[in-house]
């Protein structure tokens, strides 16, 4: 886990529409400027994260990576 993350958003085993809704809903729980970490099992996360975050419009993507555990991560900062 990355330091100073205020919220972990686990979207493993969710469909694409469910992931989008969950990330949007969960981001409402933190303040502007705070960090959230998204966990996914989908290898397309690094490719799709910029589009997902842009479509939500509440955060900016900081970075994506694959963890040693085989899952995919995105670090975002809430902007609203």
N, C-alpha and C positions, 0 to 999 in steps of 0.2 A: 504494500500500500504506500502511496505517496504521502509525504508529510502535509499537514494542514488541510487535508481533504475533510470536508464537513459532511459529505453524504456519499454513500456507496449505492449505485443504482444497478441492480442485477437484472439483466434482460435475457439471461440464458433461458432457453426453452420457450421463448415467446415468438409469435409470428411478427413479421415486419410491422404491420399496423399496431399491434400491441406494444412493441418496443417503442415506437414513436410516441404513443399516448403515455406510456409509463414514464419515459424520460421527461416529457413536458410536464406531467403532473408532479413528479418528484422534484424537478427544479424549482417549482413554486414553494418548496419547503425551506429553501435557503435564501440568504440575502445576496444582493448584488455584490460582486467581487469575490464571493466565496467559491471554493472549488468542489467539484463533484467528480467521482470516478465511475465510469460505466464499465460493467463487466459483461462480455458476450462470449458465446461459444462459436459464433459465426466467423469464419476466417475472412469474410468480406468487410468486417468492421473497419479496419484501417482505410479501406477504399471508400466505404459508405459514410463514415462518420462526418466528414465535412458537409456532405449534402444533408444529412439528418439534422445536424446542429443548425445549419443555415435555415432549414425549413421550419424548425421550431422557433427560431428567432429570439431566444431568451439567453443564449450563451455563446461563447466563442471557444473553439477547439484549441487546446494547448498542444496536445500530442497524442499519438496512439502507439501501442506496442503490443507484442505478444509476450505473455508472461511465461516463466519457466513451467508453470502448471498447465500450459497448453491453451489457456483462455486468452481472449483478446481484450485490451483495455483502451479506454479513451479518457483523457483528463480534460475537463471543460471548466470554464469560469463563467459563472452567471453574470449577465450583463444588465439585466433589468432590475 
